[in-house]
Amino acid sequence: MKEILVLQAKYNKAANAAMMSIIAGLSDEKLDANSGLFYKNLRAELAHVLGVQVAVFGGVFAKWAGVDCADILSQINEDLSLKNKGIASIAKLFAACDEKIIQIIEKMPELEKIDELSFPGITFKKSRANLILALLNHSTHHRGIVGAEIELLGVSNDFNGMLGYEL
């Protein structure tokens, strides 16, 4: 199971890098344009993905795996909205977070252990492997939304093809 989770995390890293290379060509105006979708714009969508990854992987899962994530936690907590961060800075945050996620999964003990993950108003009680997979899939889901937002801005993209990446 660990091999599958690491593979998925490496795919997320490659797809996030490809996504950020497309977003790098967008102006701040386009990054902040209202798309009419749930998070309203690309910057907010990216902030949500990073916020969840950093909070859950960097906070909860890192403790289970014994991985220090103070570096990425401090970077995202300085500006959770990403309002004051340019594309290059956001891309660096994604890359740093993706690398930590791989480290966390590689060092995660007892993937079959049932643990709890709580958010305000809801608690999930599942195996660590199931919780990790759910969070990795969360990123895939939001990359799809980012792809749609970029298309709405008139920029073609195709950065989600898992079979095309060397992992």
N, C-alpha and C positions, 0 to 999 in steps of 0.2 A: 504494500500500500504506500509506503514511504516513497518508493520510486515513482509511482504515479503522481503523487502530490508534488514532488520536486519537478517532475516533467511539466505539470500544469503551471507551477510557479515560474519556471523558465519560459514557458510560452507567454505567460502574462508579461514578463519582463520584455521579451522581444516585441510583442504586440504594443505594449505601452511606449516603447522607444519609437516604433514606426508611427504610432499615433502622434506622438509629440513632434516628430520630424515634419508631419503635415501641418500641425497646429503652429509650428514655428514660423510659418509664412503668413500667418494672420495678424492683422493689426489689433491693437487693444480695443478699437471700436467694434471689430467683428467678434472678438473674444467676449465682449460684454453685451453684444446685441441680444435683444429679447427674442428667443426662439419660439416662445409660446409653450414650451414643454415644462415639466414639473419644476426643474431647478432654474428655469428661465434663460440661462445662458451657459456658454462653454466654461467660463471661469468657475461658476458655481457648481457645475457638474463635476469638474476636475477637483474642486475643493471637497465635495462630498466623497468622492472615491478615495482621495488621499486621507481625508479625515477618518474614514472608517478603517482603512488599512493601518494607519498609524495607531489609532486607538486600540483596535483589536489585536493586530499582529504585534505592534510595538509595545502595547500595554499588557494585554492578557496573555497571548500566546508566547511572547518573549519570556515572561516569568516562568511559564511551564517548561520552556526549553532552556532556560538559563542563559539567554542571549541579551547583552546590554544594548538597549535601543535609545539611550539618552540623547544621542546625536540627532536622530530623526525626530524624536519627540519634541526636542527644543526647537527645531527648525519649523515644524508645522504649527506648534503652539504659539509662536511669535505672531503669526498671521493666518489664522484658520480660514479666513475668507479668501485668501490669496490675492486680495485687492491690491496690495502693495508689492506683488511679485510679478516680474516679467516672465515671458515664456521660457527663457533659458533657465531661470531659477526654478520654475515649476517642473521643467524637464529633469533638472538635477534632483529635485525632491522625489519624483517618480523613480528615477534610477536608484537612488539611495534606498528608498523604501523597498523596491523590488529585490534588491540584493539582500537586504535584511530578511525579507520573507523567505528567500531560499535558505539562508543560514538557519532561521528558526525551524523550518520544516526538517532540514537535515539533522538538527540536534534534538528534535522533539522526541522525548521518551514516551513510551506507553501510548501509542496512537489509538489503541482500542479502549483505553480508559474512558469511562463516562465522566464528563465534566459539565459544568454549567457556564453559560455565557449569558449575561444579563444586560439588557438595555432598559431604559425607563419604561415600565409598564409590561415588560415581557422577559421571560427567562427561557432559554433553550437548554435542554439536558440531553446531550448526545455524546457520541464518541468524539475524541479529539480529532480524529481523521475526518469525521463527518462535518464538524464545525469548520475545520480548515478548508475543506472542499467547498462548503457553502460560501465562505468569504472569497475564495478564488473565483468562483462562479459569479459572485456579486460584481467583481471587477470586469469580467467578460460582459455581463449585462450592461454595465454603464459604458463600456467602450462602444457597444452597439448604439447606444443613445448618442454618444459623442459623434459617431460616424453619421448618424441622421442629422445632427445639428450642423455638421460641416457641409453635408449635402445641401441643407437648406440655405447655407451661405453661398452656394454655387461652386463648391470645391469638391471635385470627385476624390474618392478615397477608397482604399481597400487594404486595411491593415489588420484584419482579424483572421486571416487564413492560417489556421494552425498547421496544416500540412506543409505549408511553404517555408516554415522557419527551421533553421538548423539549430537544434537545441543540444 
